[in-house]
Amino acid sequence: MVALEMLSLGVPVVAYASGGLPELVGECGRVVRPGHAEGLLSNIVQLLDNEEERDRLGRCGVERVKRQFNLDDMKRDLQRIYLEAARPERQR
């Protein structure tokens, strides 16, 4: 959730490529192989040194969250899934 919160605030995310982080971050941040601390540090330093790239990734993250993690869309999708799961087997 922290990565999603940071993206929504326009903060570029640098993270290990584990779990759902690569999919969550997408093109709006940087991911490195798990445990590769030097890669993590290198990417953080690169972004600290490049204001233009930080701003671009920040804007990208805000738009990504609005587009793909919209609360109304998520509620609608969850309701659809529950209604479909609750239907008797013969109606599916």
VENTAUR-V175374 format. One line per field, one symbol per residue. phi: phi as a letter, one per 40 degrees, with the letter a starting at -180 (. if undefined). psi: psi as a letter, one per 30 degrees, with the letter a starting at -180 (. if undefined). Layout:
BEGIN
phi->???
psi->???
END
This chain:
BEGIN
phi->.cccccdccgccbbaccbfccdcccfcbabbbddgccccccdcccdcccbcccdcccccdcccccccbbccccccccccccccccccddccc
psi->feeeeeeffgjkkklkilbgeeeeebggakklkkfieeeeeeeeeeeefieeeeeeeeeeeeeeeeefhkeeeeeeeeeeeeeeffkleff.
END
